[in-house]
Each structure stands twice: as C-alpha cells, then as structure tokens.
C-alpha cells in the first residue's frame, strides 16, 4: 500500500510539473494567431515526419538487438521492436518507466538457460537492463557531441541561447553547498558499493545486490562481444538522420519557419531531445517550453507560432508512439 501511494505521489508530482510547463508555454499565446498558424500548416510534411519516426523505432530495435544477441541469440527483431514500442507508450503513463517495461518484454521472450528451470532466462532482467543503460548512455553521449558541434560551429547563432537561457540561470542557482551535497552523495554511493562487494559472501542481502550489479555489468559489457560492431554505429547514424528528418519536416510544415535551414532543424532536434529528457510523462510541457523558448530567443518567432511548431512536432510523435505502442502491446498479448 505504501509503495502504491509513493508511485501515485510521484506520478501526480510529475504530471503537475508537466501541467506547469504547459501553462508557462501557453500563457502568452494569442489563440486566434495559434489557430491560424495551425490552419496554414502543410500537413503532408507532418505525415513524412511520422513515417521517419516510425522508421526510427525500427532502427532502434535493430541497434538494441545487436547488444542483446551476445546474451540470447534467439531474440527476434519483432521482439525488440515490440519492446521499444511498448516502452515508448509506457512513458506516457509514468516518465522513464518505459526503460524498465521494455526489459520485461525481452526477458519474457528469452529462452531459459536450462529447460528444466524455465524461470532462469538467458536474457535475465538485470542483464537486459544493463544493455538499456548502455544504449541510453550512448544516445546521450551522441546527443551531447552533436550539441557541442552545432553550438561551437554556430556559436554566433546558437551560443547566446545556451549561455543566457540555460547556463547562466543554472549556475546562478548552484552554490557551494550543492556541490558538497553532490560530492557526499557520490562518496556514499562508492562506499555502499564497496560494502556490498565486501560482504557479498557473508550477507544474503548484499549477495542479492551484488548479483544484480554483476548482471548489469554483463549487460553493459555486451558491446564488447557484439559481432559486426559497425552495424551498431551505422544504426546510430541512421537513427539520428531520422530524428533530423522529423525536425526538418515539422519545420517545413510551418510556413512561418521558411527562413530556417537544415542546421536549424538539427539544432531544434537536439533542443527537443533536452525537452524529452525532463522527467514528465511523454515530454509533455517540457518539450513545448524549451522549443518555444529557443525559437523566440534565437529566431524572434512569436510565442504562439513557436507553440504551433512545438505542438505539431510533439503531437505527431506522440500519436506515432501511441499507435505503435498499442499495436505492439496487442501483438505481445495475443502471441503465444
């Protein structure tokens, strides 16, 4: 009961934060201009953006499967594809829970290590979670590298946004006490890990935690055992091309953004990724806020038109994720 109440509280807090960000995003909107902006959109580009998003799901499934094959080579492409889709739709229920849900999809479909013990799977939950941690870490690294390249290469165009709207406000809110808290938390985490390792043979609880940690490490290190490692990097490159195409098509759909080019589309894609990283259901509110802020600060796009672009981009992605997620859920539910 207590755990249920805690989950409900976290969800209400997260949903409340999303509503607050939506309010900040829409508070200065002139609704007549907003509706007119929607009417002037070229919807064929939105259809192409949704198709690119769908293909990105498939590419993510293929890339994730490269990490899973050294653990269980029986896992199929459709299984990892369904795992990605069900994870995506789960994030609309509770932020970031999709990463754990998709691990369950894979573990459920994995073969047992020994047919006599069907509950012990080759792709155990902790190993699969390790591959998710690795995949997400790689995704974050690529996004940060691209962001650095875009901002440094076009500092005169984009640098002011990050300095004035992100870096300076963040630094002004961080004082020495916060860094001490971070340092103490890191020290406590290291001490806890050492204690678990030290007493793994004499304490059942530590032994259980150490087993989970080892499974995570085995999943994380699966990249070292991948065959055709170049495929992993090729899939990553094509995934980001699809993200770029999604942002560009949403941009081309909006006539008021006709002056923007492909570099601007890449920038908006990266900024949108920051919005999706905020722990709110489906990036709702956070995505709208950060995109409209970027368009207003850099391109002097009126707030209501910036919200039109953010709404088009986010809603088309959300519809695609929900449709594929629902389809994959039904498929897995009916599949023997």
C-alpha positions as CSV (number, residue, x, y, z in Angstrom):
1,X,0.0,0.0,0.0
2,X,2.8,2.4,0.9
3,X,4.6,1.7,-2.4
4,X,1.4,2.3,-4.3
5,X,0.9,5.6,-2.6
6,X,4.5,6.5,-3.3
7,X,4.1,5.8,-7.0
8,X,0.8,7.8,-7.1
9,X,2.6,10.7,-5.5
10,X,5.5,10.6,-7.9
11,X,3.1,10.4,-10.9
12,X,1.0,13.3,-9.6
13,X,4.1,15.4,-9.0
14,X,5.4,14.6,-12.4
15,X,2.1,15.3,-14.1
16,X,1.7,18.5,-12.1
17,X,5.2,19.6,-13.3
18,X,4.1,18.9,-16.9
19,X,0.9,21.0,-16.5
20,X,3.0,23.8,-15.0
21,X,5.4,23.8,-18.0
22,X,2.4,23.7,-20.4
23,X,1.0,26.7,-18.6
24,X,4.3,28.6,-18.9
25,X,4.4,27.7,-22.6
26,X,0.9,28.7,-23.5
27,X,0.3,31.6,-21.1
28,X,1.2,34.4,-23.6
29,X,-0.4,32.7,-26.6
30,X,-2.8,34.7,-28.8
31,X,-5.2,31.9,-29.6
32,X,-6.5,33.4,-32.8
33,X,-2.9,33.5,-34.2
34,X,-2.3,30.0,-32.8
35,X,-5.3,28.6,-34.7
36,X,-4.4,30.5,-37.8
37,X,-0.9,29.1,-37.6
38,X,-2.2,25.5,-37.5
39,X,-4.5,26.1,-40.5
40,X,-1.6,27.3,-42.6
41,X,0.5,24.2,-42.0
42,X,1.5,21.8,-44.8
43,X,0.2,18.5,-43.4
44,X,2.0,16.3,-45.9
45,X,5.3,17.1,-44.2
46,X,3.8,16.0,-40.9
47,X,3.0,12.7,-42.5
48,X,6.6,12.3,-43.6
49,X,7.8,13.2,-40.2
50,X,5.6,10.5,-38.6
51,X,6.9,8.0,-41.2
52,X,10.5,8.9,-40.2
53,X,9.7,8.5,-36.6
54,X,8.2,5.0,-37.3
55,X,11.4,4.0,-39.1
56,X,13.5,5.3,-36.2
57,X,11.7,2.9,-33.9
58,X,12.7,0.0,-36.1
59,X,16.3,1.2,-36.3
60,X,16.4,1.5,-32.5
61,X,15.1,-2.1,-32.3
62,X,17.8,-3.3,-34.6
63,X,20.5,-1.5,-32.7
64,X,19.3,-2.8,-29.3
65,X,19.2,-6.3,-30.7
66,X,22.9,-6.0,-31.5
67,X,23.5,-5.6,-27.8
68,X,21.2,-8.4,-26.8
69,X,22.4,-11.1,-29.2
70,X,25.5,-12.0,-27.1
71,X,23.2,-12.6,-24.2
72,X,20.5,-14.6,-26.1
73,X,20.8,-15.1,-29.8
74,X,17.2,-16.4,-30.1
75,X,15.7,-12.9,-29.7
76,X,14.0,-11.8,-32.9
77,X,13.7,-8.4,-34.5
78,X,10.0,-8.2,-33.9
79,X,10.5,-8.9,-30.1
80,X,12.9,-6.0,-29.7
81,X,10.7,-3.8,-31.9
82,X,7.7,-4.5,-29.7
83,X,9.9,-3.9,-26.6
84,X,10.8,-0.4,-27.9
85,X,7.2,0.5,-28.8
86,X,5.7,-0.8,-25.5
87,X,8.4,1.2,-23.6
88,X,7.6,4.3,-25.6
89,X,3.9,4.2,-24.8
90,X,4.6,3.4,-21.1
91,X,6.5,6.7,-20.8
92,X,3.1,8.4,-21.2
93,X,1.9,6.7,-18.1
94,X,4.9,7.4,-16.0
95,X,8.1,9.1,-17.0
96,X,11.1,6.9,-17.7
97,X,9.2,3.7,-16.7
98,X,9.4,2.5,-20.3
99,X,13.1,1.6,-20.0
100,X,12.1,-0.9,-17.3
101,X,9.0,-2.2,-19.1
102,X,10.8,-3.0,-22.3
103,X,13.3,-5.1,-20.3
104,X,10.4,-7.1,-19.1
105,X,9.2,-7.7,-22.7
106,X,12.6,-9.1,-23.6
107,X,13.0,-11.3,-20.5
108,X,9.6,-12.8,-21.1
109,X,10.5,-13.8,-24.6
110,X,14.0,-15.1,-23.8
111,X,14.9,-18.8,-23.7
112,X,15.7,-20.4,-20.4
113,X,19.3,-21.3,-19.6
114,X,18.1,-24.8,-18.7
115,X,14.7,-26.2,-20.0
116,X,14.2,-27.8,-16.6
117,X,14.3,-24.4,-14.9
118,X,12.2,-22.1,-17.2
119,X,12.3,-19.2,-14.8
120,X,16.0,-18.7,-15.3
121,X,16.3,-16.9,-18.6
122,X,19.4,-16.3,-20.7
123,X,18.4,-12.6,-21.0
124,X,17.7,-12.1,-17.3
125,X,16.1,-8.8,-16.3
126,X,19.3,-7.4,-14.9
127,X,21.4,-8.2,-18.0
128,X,18.8,-6.7,-20.3
129,X,18.7,-3.6,-18.1
130,X,22.4,-3.3,-18.5
131,X,22.0,-3.2,-22.2
132,X,19.4,-0.4,-21.8
133,X,21.8,1.6,-19.6
134,X,24.5,1.2,-22.2
135,X,22.2,2.2,-25.1
136,X,20.8,5.2,-23.3
137,X,24.3,6.3,-22.2
138,X,25.5,6.0,-25.8
139,X,22.4,8.0,-27.0
140,X,23.1,10.8,-24.5
141,X,26.8,10.9,-25.5
142,X,26.0,11.2,-29.2
143,X,23.4,14.0,-28.5
144,X,25.9,15.9,-26.3
145,X,28.6,15.6,-29.0
146,X,26.3,16.8,-31.7
147,X,25.1,19.6,-29.5
148,X,28.7,20.7,-28.9
149,X,29.5,20.6,-32.6
150,X,26.4,22.6,-33.5
151,X,26.8,25.2,-30.8
152,X,30.6,25.7,-31.2
153,X,30.3,25.6,-35.0
154,X,27.5,28.2,-35.0
155,X,28.2,30.0,-31.7
156,X,27.2,33.3,-33.1
157,X,23.8,31.9,-33.9
158,X,23.1,29.4,-31.1
159,X,25.6,30.2,-28.3
160,X,23.6,33.1,-26.8
161,X,20.6,30.8,-26.2
162,X,22.6,28.3,-24.2
163,X,24.6,30.9,-22.3
164,X,21.7,33.2,-21.5
165,X,18.8,30.7,-21.2
166,X,20.4,27.6,-19.8
167,X,24.0,28.0,-18.5
168,X,23.7,31.3,-16.6
169,X,20.3,30.5,-14.9
170,X,21.7,27.1,-13.9
171,X,25.0,28.5,-12.4
172,X,23.1,31.2,-10.5
173,X,21.1,28.6,-8.7
174,X,24.0,26.4,-7.8
175,X,26.1,27.4,-4.8
176,X,29.0,25.7,-2.9
177,X,26.6,23.8,-0.7
178,X,25.0,22.0,-3.6
179,X,28.4,20.8,-4.9
180,X,29.2,19.5,-1.4
181,X,25.9,17.5,-1.4
182,X,26.8,16.0,-4.8
183,X,30.3,15.1,-3.6
184,X,28.9,13.5,-0.4
185,X,26.3,11.6,-2.4
186,X,29.0,10.2,-4.8
187,X,31.1,9.2,-1.8
188,X,28.2,7.5,-0.2
189,X,27.4,5.6,-3.4
190,X,31.0,4.4,-3.7
191,X,31.1,3.3,0.0
192,X,27.8,1.4,-0.4
193,X,29.1,-0.4,-3.5
194,X,32.3,-1.4,-1.6
195,X,30.2,-2.6,1.3
196,X,28.1,-4.8,-1.0
197,X,31.2,-6.2,-2.6
198,X,32.9,-6.8,0.8
199,X,30.0,-8.7,2.4
200,X,28.7,-10.4,-0.8
201,X,29.7,-13.8,0.6
202,X,28.5,-13.4,4.2
203,X,25.3,-11.4,3.8
204,X,22.3,-12.6,1.8
205,X,21.0,-9.1,1.0
206,X,24.5,-8.0,-0.2
207,X,24.8,-11.2,-2.2
208,X,21.5,-10.4,-4.0
209,X,22.5,-6.8,-4.7
210,X,25.9,-8.0,-6.0
211,X,24.2,-10.4,-8.3
212,X,22.1,-7.7,-9.7
213,X,25.1,-5.4,-10.2
214,X,27.0,-8.2,-11.9
215,X,24.1,-8.8,-14.3
216,X,24.0,-5.1,-15.1
217,X,27.8,-5.2,-15.8
218,X,27.3,-8.2,-18.0
219,X,24.6,-6.4,-20.0
220,X,26.7,-3.2,-20.2
221,X,29.7,-5.1,-21.4
222,X,27.7,-6.9,-24.1
223,X,29.1,-4.3,-26.6
224,X,32.5,-6.0,-26.3
225,X,31.0,-9.3,-27.6
226,X,29.0,-7.9,-30.5
227,X,29.6,-9.3,-33.9
228,X,29.6,-6.7,-36.7
229,X,30.1,-3.8,-34.3
230,X,30.0,-1.4,-37.3
231,X,26.3,-2.1,-37.6
232,X,25.7,-0.6,-34.1
233,X,27.3,2.6,-35.2
234,X,25.6,2.6,-38.6
235,X,22.2,2.2,-36.9
236,X,23.0,5.1,-34.6
237,X,23.9,7.3,-37.5
238,X,20.7,6.4,-39.4
239,X,18.6,6.9,-36.2
240,X,19.9,10.5,-35.9
241,X,19.3,11.1,-39.6
242,X,15.6,10.1,-38.9
243,X,15.5,12.5,-35.9
244,X,16.9,15.2,-38.0
245,X,14.3,14.5,-40.8
246,X,11.5,14.5,-38.3
247,X,12.5,18.0,-37.0
248,X,13.1,19.3,-40.6
249,X,9.7,18.0,-41.8
250,X,7.9,19.6,-38.8
251,X,9.8,22.8,-39.7
252,X,8.9,22.6,-43.4
253,X,5.3,22.1,-42.4
254,X,5.2,25.5,-40.8
255,X,5.2,28.4,-43.4
256,X,6.4,30.9,-40.7
257,X,9.7,28.9,-40.4
258,X,10.5,29.0,-44.1
259,X,13.7,31.1,-43.4
260,X,15.3,28.2,-41.4
261,X,17.7,25.7,-42.9
262,X,18.8,22.1,-42.1
263,X,21.3,23.3,-39.5
264,X,18.4,25.0,-37.7
265,X,16.4,21.7,-37.9
266,X,19.3,19.8,-36.3
267,X,19.5,22.3,-33.6
268,X,15.8,22.1,-32.9
269,X,16.0,18.3,-32.9
270,X,18.8,18.5,-30.2
271,X,16.9,21.0,-28.1
272,X,13.8,18.9,-28.4
273,X,15.8,15.9,-27.1
274,X,16.6,18.0,-24.0
275,X,12.9,18.6,-23.5
276,X,12.1,14.9,-23.7
277,X,14.8,14.2,-21.1
278,X,12.9,16.1,-18.5
279,X,11.1,13.6,-16.2
280,X,7.5,14.3,-17.2
281,X,5.0,11.9,-18.9
282,X,5.9,11.8,-22.6
283,X,7.9,15.0,-22.5
284,X,4.6,16.9,-22.4
285,X,5.1,20.5,-21.4
286,X,8.9,20.4,-21.2
287,X,9.2,19.9,-25.0
288,X,6.8,22.7,-25.7
289,X,8.5,25.1,-23.3
290,X,12.1,24.5,-24.4
291,X,11.3,24.6,-28.2
292,X,9.2,27.7,-28.0
293,X,11.9,29.4,-25.8
294,X,14.6,28.5,-28.4
295,X,12.5,29.8,-31.3
296,X,11.7,33.0,-29.5
297,X,15.2,33.7,-28.2
298,X,17.1,32.8,-31.4
299,X,14.8,33.5,-34.3
300,X,12.4,36.0,-32.8
301,X,9.5,33.8,-33.6
302,X,6.3,34.9,-31.8
303,X,5.4,32.7,-28.8
304,X,2.1,31.5,-30.4
305,X,3.9,30.4,-33.6
306,X,6.7,28.7,-31.7
307,X,4.0,26.8,-29.8
308,X,2.4,25.8,-33.1
309,X,5.7,24.2,-34.2
310,X,6.2,22.5,-30.8
311,X,2.6,21.2,-30.8
312,X,2.9,19.9,-34.4
313,X,6.2,18.2,-33.7
314,X,5.3,16.7,-30.3
315,X,1.7,15.6,-31.1
316,X,2.8,13.9,-34.3
317,X,5.5,12.0,-32.4
318,X,3.1,11.2,-29.6
319,X,0.4,9.8,-32.0
320,X,3.1,7.6,-33.7
321,X,4.4,6.3,-30.4
322,X,0.9,5.6,-29.0
323,X,-0.2,3.8,-32.2
324,X,2.8,1.6,-32.5
325,X,2.9,1.0,-28.7
326,X,-0.8,-0.1,-28.7
327,X,-0.2,-2.3,-31.7
328,X,2.9,-4.0,-30.1
329,X,1.1,-4.5,-26.8
330,X,-1.8,-6.2,-28.5
331,X,0.6,-8.3,-30.6
332,X,2.5,-9.4,-27.5
333,X,-0.7,-10.1,-25.6
334,X,-2.0,-12.4,-28.3
335,X,1.3,-14.0,-29.1
336,X,1.9,-17.4,-27.5
